[in-house]
Amino acid sequence: MIELPASTIVNRFVPKESFYKHAAFTPKLREIFTDEIEKITWTHKISPATLPVESSPDYPEIDIFHIKLKTSDLNQKAIELIDKNIPRPVLFILERPTGYKKAIIAAKSGKTINHHFASDWAKEQKIAPTGRTMKALYLSIISHLDEKVNIQGETTPEKEIENAKLRKELEAKIAKLTTEIAKEPAINKRQSLAKKRHELEQKLQTL
């Protein structure tokens, strides 16, 4: 799924127990780790030490974790806990028992997660990061997971993260207005709601 040079390969088993000491680890999270996760492997390390790329202060390293699941999906709280426990970007490759895979990476400031980029589940899926700097590599990865992310021109990961968050918010508002329009019996009110929805749809198209 991930296409990277052999120099980035780590392939180190990560015991689930290593996360149990985290302050936020609750009995419910332990149950999730036990019931939903079969194995966690740190597969790759992307950094100037493993690739001929320039360092970037905000992205000194990007790690890739392969999580083999016992179930069809993984509770988001488990991803968030691992993310908060590692102070650098982590690309998660989740694998279902059926072989289907999904990629997730968080946009975060320190331990604060601002947004998650995720791909769909797929049998065959390739992520081939490119770039001359760590920041460019990170931007390349999120563009593989969200086709609306722009990697051309003078854009930055920070700008694309904000755009992705705004798209998600607008899509939620549009969906809510669509539900309200369907339930509204008054024609004038429906027209007013439809106008608001159209304005949000226009704004969404510009992102």
N, C-alpha and C positions, 0 to 999 in steps of 0.2 A: 504493500500500500504506500509506504514512504520510500522515496528514491533518494538515497544519500550515499556518498562515498564510504568505503569501508573504514576510513579513518575516524568516522563518527560513531561507530558501533561500540556499545557498552555491554549489552546483554547480561545485566545483573539482576538477579532475583531480589525483589523487595518484599520482606515479610509483612503481612498485614498487621502483625502485632506491633510493628514499629510505629504505627499511627495511634495505637490505643492509649498512649501516655498523654496525648494532646488534651489540653484543658476542655475543649469543646466536645470531646468524645463521650457521647451518652450511651446508655444501654441500647437505645434504638439504633444508633449508628453502628454499634458493634454487631447488632443483629443483621443490619444491611450488609456489612462487610462479610459476615459469616455466610449468609444465605445467598447473596447475589454475586460475590466475587470468588472466582476459583484461584486466580494467580495474577500477581502484578510483576511486570518486568520492566526495568529501566533499559530501553533498547538502544537509544542514541543520545549523544551529547553534541549539540551544535554550538560551537564557540570558535574564537580565533585560534584556540589551541588545537582544534580538530579540523578546521577548514581555513583556506587562505582568504579570509575576509577581515575587514576592518572592524574594530570594536565599536560599540555604541553604548554610552553610559547607562541608558535605560534598559538595554537588552544585552547584558554581558554574556548570557548563555540561554539557550532554549533546550529543554530536555524533552524527550519523547518516552512516554510510558505506554506499554501495551497491557491492557487489562482484559484478561480472559474471563468471561462471565459464565455464571451457572444459569442465569435467567435471560429473558429477551431484552432487558434494558437495565440500566443502573440508576438508582436514585440520585438525583442531582445533589443532594446533601453530601453524598460520599465524595463526589468530584470536588465540591467546594471545600471540604475538609482537607483533602490532599493538596489542593491549590493553596490554601491558607498556610499549610505546613511547609511549603517550598517557596522561598522568596524570589522566584524567577519564573518566566513563562514555561508552562508545561503543555505539550500537545499530547492529548490522550487518544489512543487508538483503542476503541472498545470492540471486542469481538464476541458475537453471540455464539451459542452452541451450534447454530446452523452454519456458521462461517461468515455470515454477513458482518460488515464492519462499519463503524461510524467514528469520525474524528471530531474532537472538541478541544478548543483552546480558549483560555480566559484572557480578557484584557483587564489588567489590574494595576493598581498603584500600591506598591508594598504588599500588604496582605488584604487590601480592599479590592474585591472583585467588582468591576464596573459593567462587564458585559461578557457573554459567552458566544463564541462563534462555533457553529456546529454544522457538519455535513449531514446528508441523509444516510440511511443504512443502505449499503450496496455490497454486492458480491465481489465486484471488481472496481477498485477505485485507486487512482494514483495521485500522490501529492509529491511534487518535485520542486522544492523550494529553490529559488534563484536570487542572486543579488550579490553585491560587492561589500555590503556592510551587514551587521547583525540586524539593524533596523529594517533594511530592505528585505532580508530573509524573513523576518517576522511578518512584514506586510505581505510578502509573497504567500506565506502560509495561510493568513486569514483570507486572502483573495481566493484560495482554493476552496475554502469552506463557505464563503459568501460571494456569489458571482457579481453582486452589486458593488463590492469593494473595488475601488479604483486604484490601480498601481502605476498609472501614467502621470506625467507632469510633476508638479511640486507637492504632491500630497504627502501626508505623514500618517503613521499608524494612529496617532492621537486624533487626527481629523476624521479618519475613516471609522474609528471606534465611536466617535460622537455621532456621525452620520448613521451608523448602524443602530445605535440606541434610539435616535430620533425616528428612524424608519419603523422600529418595533413599536414605539409609542403611537405613531400616526396610524399604523395598521390596526392597533387595538382600538383606537378612537373611531376609525372608519367602520370596523366590525360592530362596535356598539351602536353607532348611528344607524347602520343597516338594520339591526334588530329593532331599534326604536321606530324606524320608518315602517317596517312590516306590521308593527303592532298599533300604530297611530291611526285612528279612524278619521280624524279631521284632515281634509285636503290641504288647507292652508298650513297647518302644522307640519304635514308631511313634506310640503314644498320647502318650508323653512329648513327642516332637517336635511333634506336632499341638497340644498344649497350649501350648507355647512360641510356636508360630506364631500361635495364636489371641490370645495376650497381645499380641504385636507388632501384629497386625491391629487390635486394640482401641485400642492407643496411636496407630496411624496415623490412625484415624478421628477422633481428637480434634484433629488438627492442621489 
